[in-house]
Structure formats: structure tokens, C-alpha cells
Amino acid sequence: MRRASYRQAIEWVALNDSAADGDAFEPEPVSYLVSAALVADIFDVPSERVGRDVVRRREQLKKARLL
């Protein structure tokens, strides 16, 4: 079985974890999500980076009207 990439993990969090919350587009609260913490641990990156990347992806999805 092939492990998902960091990009795929960010996509999943962006689409599935608290995307409708009021602070869904703020990196700091997003970085505290359990799923974001797991992505940070699995890919050995800071949770702050995961929060920024999830928010960036959500903004792209919103612009494309997919979120």
C-alpha cells in the first residue's frame, strides 16, 4: 500500500475537518485540529505550516467554488 503524500493530506483536511467553522480560514486555529497535528507528526513538519497550507488550499477551493 502506498502512503498518501503531504499534498493529499492537506487536501483531505481542507475538505473534511471543520471546513465550515468560523475560523476555518485562520491558520492558527486550524493548526490545532487533531487531523492537522497528525499530518504534522506523520510528515515531520511544524503544525503551524500545516495550518497555513490547509488555509491556503481552502482559499483555492473557495475561489474555484469547490468549498
A tleap script that builds the chain and sets N, CA, C and O, in Angstrom:
source leaprc.protein.ff14SB
mol = sequence {
  NMET ARG ARG ALA SER TYR ARG GLN ALA ILE
  GLU TRP VAL ALA LEU ASN ASP SER ALA ALA
  ASP GLY ASP ALA PHE GLU PRO GLU PRO VAL
  SER TYR LEU VAL SER ALA ALA LEU VAL ALA
  ASP ILE PHE ASP VAL PRO SER GLU ARG VAL
  GLY ARG ASP VAL VAL ARG ARG ARG GLU GLN
  LEU LYS LYS ALA ARG LEU CLEU
}
set mol.1.N position { 0.829 -1.170 0.000 }
set mol.1.CA position { 0.000 0.000 0.000 }
set mol.1.C position { 0.881 1.243 0.000 }
set mol.1.O position { 1.858 1.319 0.746 }
set mol.2.N position { 0.542 2.197 -0.819 }
set mol.2.CA position { 1.292 3.443 -0.958 }
set mol.2.C position { 0.783 4.471 0.042 }
set mol.2.O position { -0.426 4.641 0.200 }
set mol.3.N position { 1.684 5.147 0.707 }
set mol.3.CA position { 1.316 6.179 1.674 }
set mol.3.C position { 0.918 7.456 0.936 }
set mol.3.O position { 1.529 7.819 -0.069 }
set mol.4.N position { -0.097 8.122 1.440 }
set mol.4.CA position { -0.545 9.377 0.834 }
set mol.4.C position { 0.549 10.438 0.955 }
set mol.4.O position { 1.390 10.384 1.852 }
set mol.5.N position { 0.520 11.386 0.050 }
set mol.5.CA position { 1.501 12.468 0.069 }
set mol.5.C position { 1.042 13.575 1.025 }
set mol.5.O position { -0.108 13.609 1.463 }
set mol.6.N position { 1.966 14.466 1.328 }
set mol.6.CA position { 1.638 15.625 2.157 }
set mol.6.C position { 0.524 16.433 1.492 }
set mol.6.O position { -0.414 16.864 2.162 }
set mol.7.N position { 0.622 16.634 0.199 }
set mol.7.CA position { -0.389 17.396 -0.539 }
set mol.7.C position { -1.769 16.746 -0.420 }
set mol.7.O position { -2.766 17.446 -0.246 }
set mol.8.N position { -1.833 15.432 -0.512 }
set mol.8.CA position { -3.110 14.729 -0.369 }
set mol.8.C position { -3.657 14.865 1.047 }
set mol.8.O position { -4.866 14.992 1.239 }
set mol.9.N position { -2.782 14.838 2.024 }
set mol.9.CA position { -3.209 15.002 3.418 }
set mol.9.C position { -3.785 16.401 3.642 }
set mol.9.O position { -4.810 16.554 4.306 }
set mol.10.N position { -3.133 17.411 3.093 }
set mol.10.CA position { -3.627 18.791 3.211 }
set mol.10.C position { -4.995 18.907 2.544 }
set mol.10.O position { -5.900 19.540 3.087 }
set mol.11.N position { -5.143 18.307 1.389 }
set mol.11.CA position { -6.421 18.327 0.665 }
set mol.11.C position { -7.526 17.705 1.517 }
set mol.11.O position { -8.624 18.254 1.606 }
set mol.12.N position { -7.243 16.571 2.137 }
set mol.12.CA position { -8.247 15.891 2.947 }
set mol.12.C position { -8.674 16.764 4.123 }
set mol.12.O position { -9.867 16.917 4.384 }
set mol.13.N position { -7.703 17.337 4.834 }
set mol.13.CA position { -8.028 18.192 5.979 }
set mol.13.C position { -8.820 19.404 5.508 }
set mol.13.O position { -9.812 19.778 6.133 }
set mol.14.N position { -8.392 20.017 4.416 }
set mol.14.CA position { -9.078 21.210 3.899 }
set mol.14.C position { -10.538 20.928 3.584 }
set mol.14.O position { -11.399 21.772 3.832 }
set mol.15.N position { -10.820 19.770 3.050 }
set mol.15.CA position { -12.190 19.439 2.652 }
set mol.15.C position { -13.034 18.844 3.774 }
set mol.15.O position { -14.259 18.966 3.751 }
set mol.16.N position { -12.406 18.209 4.746 }
set mol.16.CA position { -13.165 17.378 5.673 }
set mol.16.C position { -13.158 17.773 7.138 }
set mol.16.O position { -14.062 17.365 7.867 }
set mol.17.N position { -12.210 18.527 7.599 }
set mol.17.CA position { -12.145 18.795 9.039 }
set mol.17.C position { -12.429 20.256 9.343 }
set mol.17.O position { -11.592 21.126 9.104 }
set mol.18.N position { -13.602 20.510 9.864 }
set mol.18.CA position { -14.023 21.839 10.332 }
set mol.18.C position { -13.998 22.903 9.246 }
set mol.18.O position { -13.767 24.076 9.536 }
set mol.19.N position { -14.230 22.514 8.013 }
set mol.19.CA position { -14.188 23.465 6.898 }
set mol.19.C position { -15.287 24.514 6.985 }
set mol.19.O position { -15.158 25.584 6.390 }
set mol.20.N position { -16.351 24.238 7.704 }
set mol.20.CA position { -17.459 25.192 7.817 }
set mol.20.C position { -17.386 26.036 9.084 }
set mol.20.O position { -18.243 26.892 9.303 }
set mol.21.N position { -16.391 25.813 9.906 }
set mol.21.CA position { -16.257 26.587 11.143 }
set mol.21.C position { -15.929 28.040 10.841 }
set mol.21.O position { -15.397 28.359 9.778 }
set mol.22.N position { -16.246 28.905 11.772 }
set mol.22.CA position { -15.984 30.329 11.604 }
set mol.22.C position { -14.516 30.666 11.454 }
set mol.22.O position { -14.171 31.651 10.802 }
set mol.23.N position { -13.652 29.872 12.042 }
set mol.23.CA position { -12.211 30.142 11.963 }
set mol.23.C position { -11.498 29.187 10.995 }
set mol.23.O position { -10.295 28.955 11.120 }
set mol.24.N position { -12.236 28.645 10.044 }
set mol.24.CA position { -11.680 27.686 9.081 }
set mol.24.C position { -10.621 28.301 8.170 }
set mol.24.O position { -9.849 27.577 7.542 }
set mol.25.N position { -10.581 29.638 8.096 }
set mol.25.CA position { -9.624 30.314 7.223 }
set mol.25.C position { -8.564 31.074 8.026 }
set mol.25.O position { -7.949 32.019 7.530 }
set mol.26.N position { -8.364 30.642 9.277 }
set mol.26.CA position { -7.342 31.230 10.136 }
set mol.26.C position { -6.320 30.137 10.472 }
set mol.26.O position { -6.670 29.129 11.087 }
set mol.27.N position { -5.063 30.333 10.071 }
set mol.27.CA position { -4.056 29.279 10.228 }
set mol.27.C position { -3.853 28.780 11.660 }
set mol.27.O position { -3.691 27.578 11.870 }
set mol.28.N position { -3.857 29.671 12.634 }
set mol.28.CA position { -3.566 29.229 13.998 }
set mol.28.C position { -4.598 28.235 14.528 }
set mol.28.O position { -4.211 27.156 14.976 }
set mol.29.N position { -5.897 28.553 14.495 }
set mol.29.CA position { -6.865 27.550 14.976 }
set mol.29.C position { -6.840 26.258 14.157 }
set mol.29.O position { -7.021 25.172 14.707 }
set mol.30.N position { -6.619 26.371 12.863 }
set mol.30.CA position { -6.568 25.174 12.014 }
set mol.30.C position { -5.387 24.296 12.419 }
set mol.30.O position { -5.489 23.070 12.372 }
set mol.31.N position { -4.286 24.896 12.809 }
set mol.31.CA position { -3.106 24.112 13.185 }
set mol.31.C position { -3.339 23.290 14.445 }
set mol.31.O position { -2.585 22.354 14.711 }
set mol.32.N position { -4.377 23.620 15.235 }
set mol.32.CA position { -4.690 22.871 16.455 }
set mol.32.C position { -5.661 21.721 16.231 }
set mol.32.O position { -5.945 20.975 17.168 }
set mol.33.N position { -6.174 21.559 15.025 }
set mol.33.CA position { -7.058 20.434 14.742 }
set mol.33.C position { -6.285 19.126 14.912 }
set mol.33.O position { -5.098 19.055 14.597 }
set mol.34.N position { -6.954 18.109 15.404 }
set mol.34.CA position { -6.292 16.817 15.588 }
set mol.34.C position { -5.748 16.296 14.262 }
set mol.34.O position { -4.633 15.776 14.202 }
set mol.35.N position { -6.537 16.438 13.206 }
set mol.35.CA position { -6.071 15.952 11.901 }
set mol.35.C position { -4.830 16.717 11.446 }
set mol.35.O position { -3.929 16.128 10.849 }
set mol.36.N position { -4.772 18.010 11.716 }
set mol.36.CA position { -3.599 18.801 11.344 }
set mol.36.C position { -2.381 18.360 12.159 }
set mol.36.O position { -1.272 18.276 11.632 }
set mol.37.N position { -2.591 18.083 13.430 }
set mol.37.CA position { -1.492 17.607 14.272 }
set mol.37.C position { -0.972 16.257 13.779 }
set mol.37.O position { 0.233 16.008 13.793 }
set mol.38.N position { -1.879 15.392 13.347 }
set mol.38.CA position { -1.460 14.097 12.807 }
set mol.38.C position { -0.649 14.263 11.531 }
set mol.38.O position { 0.370 13.597 11.348 }
set mol.39.N position { -1.097 15.145 10.650 }
set mol.39.CA position { -0.349 15.407 9.412 }
set mol.39.C position { 1.046 15.932 9.757 }
set mol.39.O position { 2.039 15.508 9.165 }
set mol.40.N position { 1.113 16.849 10.710 }
set mol.40.CA position { 2.404 17.397 11.123 }
set mol.40.C position { 3.326 16.294 11.636 }
set mol.40.O position { 4.506 16.254 11.285 }
set mol.41.N position { 2.794 15.405 12.461 }
set mol.41.CA position { 3.604 14.319 13.008 }
set mol.41.C position { 4.043 13.330 11.928 }
set mol.41.O position { 5.210 12.941 11.875 }
set mol.42.N position { 3.123 12.933 11.080 }
set mol.42.CA position { 3.447 11.939 10.052 }
set mol.42.C position { 4.493 12.457 9.077 }
set mol.42.O position { 5.395 11.721 8.676 }
set mol.43.N position { 4.372 13.736 8.692 }
set mol.43.CA position { 5.276 14.291 7.682 }
set mol.43.C position { 6.412 15.118 8.287 }
set mol.43.O position { 7.201 15.729 7.566 }
set mol.44.N position { 6.484 15.129 9.624 }
set mol.44.CA position { 7.568 15.811 10.346 }
set mol.44.C position { 7.722 17.277 9.926 }
set mol.44.O position { 8.806 17.740 9.572 }
set mol.45.N position { 6.605 17.974 9.981 }
set mol.45.CA position { 6.598 19.418 9.703 }
set mol.45.C position { 5.919 20.123 10.875 }
set mol.45.O position { 5.143 19.493 11.594 }
set mol.46.N position { 6.185 21.393 11.084 }
set mol.46.CA position { 5.532 22.122 12.171 }
set mol.46.C position { 4.019 22.236 11.928 }
set mol.46.O position { 3.575 22.393 10.790 }
set mol.47.N position { 3.248 22.157 12.996 }
set mol.47.CA position { 1.792 22.256 12.858 }
set mol.47.C position { 1.381 23.619 12.302 }
set mol.47.O position { 0.339 23.737 11.656 }
set mol.48.N position { 2.190 24.641 12.548 }
set mol.48.CA position { 1.890 25.967 12.004 }
set mol.48.C position { 1.912 25.942 10.476 }
set mol.48.O position { 1.092 26.587 9.820 }
set mol.49.N position { 2.857 25.193 9.923 }
set mol.49.CA position { 2.931 25.065 8.459 }
set mol.49.C position { 1.690 24.350 7.927 }
set mol.49.O position { 1.124 24.753 6.911 }
set mol.50.N position { 1.277 23.301 8.609 }
set mol.50.CA position { 0.081 22.566 8.185 }
set mol.50.C position { -1.120 23.505 8.209 }
set mol.50.O position { -1.917 23.514 7.271 }
set mol.51.N position { -1.259 24.295 9.271 }
set mol.51.CA position { -2.363 25.257 9.357 }
set mol.51.C position { -2.352 26.232 8.189 }
set mol.51.O position { -3.395 26.489 7.587 }
set mol.52.N position { -1.186 26.776 7.864 }
set mol.52.CA position { -1.076 27.709 6.731 }
set mol.52.C position { -1.419 27.024 5.411 }
set mol.52.O position { -2.124 27.591 4.576 }
set mol.53.N position { -0.920 25.810 5.228 }
set mol.53.CA position { -1.163 25.095 3.975 }
set mol.53.C position { -2.629 24.707 3.815 }
set mol.53.O position { -3.169 24.766 2.710 }
set mol.54.N position { -3.272 24.312 4.903 }
set mol.54.CA position { -4.700 23.976 4.843 }
set mol.54.C position { -5.509 25.214 4.491 }
set mol.54.O position { -6.397 25.151 3.640 }
set mol.55.N position { -5.217 26.331 5.131 }
set mol.55.CA position { -5.947 27.575 4.843 }
set mol.55.C position { -5.714 27.999 3.398 }
set mol.55.O position { -6.653 28.410 2.717 }
set mol.56.N position { -4.485 27.906 2.928 }
set mol.56.CA position { -4.180 28.263 1.537 }
set mol.56.C position { -5.000 27.386 0.581 }
set mol.56.O position { -5.556 27.882 -0.399 }
set mol.57.N position { -5.070 26.086 0.871 }
set mol.57.CA position { -5.843 25.185 -0.001 }
set mol.57.C position { -7.328 25.492 0.072 }
set mol.57.O position { -8.019 25.444 -0.946 }
set mol.58.N position { -7.827 25.804 1.254 }
set mol.58.CA position { -9.243 26.172 1.378 }
set mol.58.C position { -9.554 27.438 0.583 }
set mol.58.O position { -10.615 27.540 -0.033 }
set mol.59.N position { -8.643 28.390 0.595 }
set mol.59.CA position { -8.853 29.612 -0.190 }
set mol.59.C position { -8.894 29.286 -1.680 }
set mol.59.O position { -9.708 29.848 -2.412 }
set mol.60.N position { -8.026 28.387 -2.134 }
set mol.60.CA position { -8.041 27.972 -3.543 }
set mol.60.C position { -9.354 27.278 -3.889 }
set mol.60.O position { -9.949 27.543 -4.934 }
set mol.61.N position { -9.799 26.392 -3.009 }
set mol.61.CA position { -11.050 25.669 -3.246 }
set mol.61.C position { -12.248 26.611 -3.250 }
set mol.61.O position { -13.171 26.449 -4.048 }
set mol.62.N position { -12.227 27.591 -2.360 }
set mol.62.CA position { -13.328 28.568 -2.304 }
set mol.62.C position { -13.351 29.394 -3.575 }
set mol.62.O position { -14.419 29.643 -4.135 }
set mol.63.N position { -12.195 29.820 -4.034 }
set mol.63.CA position { -12.112 30.600 -5.273 }
set mol.63.C position { -12.634 29.808 -6.457 }
set mol.63.O position { -13.270 30.367 -7.351 }
set mol.64.N position { -12.367 28.498 -6.469 }
set mol.64.CA position { -12.823 27.619 -7.547 }
set mol.64.C position { -14.258 27.144 -7.310 }
set mol.64.O position { -14.806 26.366 -8.090 }
set mol.65.N position { -14.849 27.627 -6.222 }
set mol.65.CA position { -16.237 27.264 -5.841 }
set mol.65.C position { -16.402 25.770 -5.586 }
set mol.65.O position { -17.438 25.184 -5.898 }
set mol.66.N position { -15.365 25.167 -5.017 }
set mol.66.CA position { -15.417 23.747 -4.658 }
set mol.66.C position { -15.572 23.552 -3.157 }
set mol.66.O position { -15.668 22.423 -2.676 }
set mol.67.N position { -15.595 24.655 -2.424 }
set mol.67.CA position { -15.746 24.592 -0.972 }
set mol.67.C position { -16.799 25.581 -0.554 }
set mol.67.O position { -17.095 25.702 0.635 }
savepdb mol mol.pdb
quit
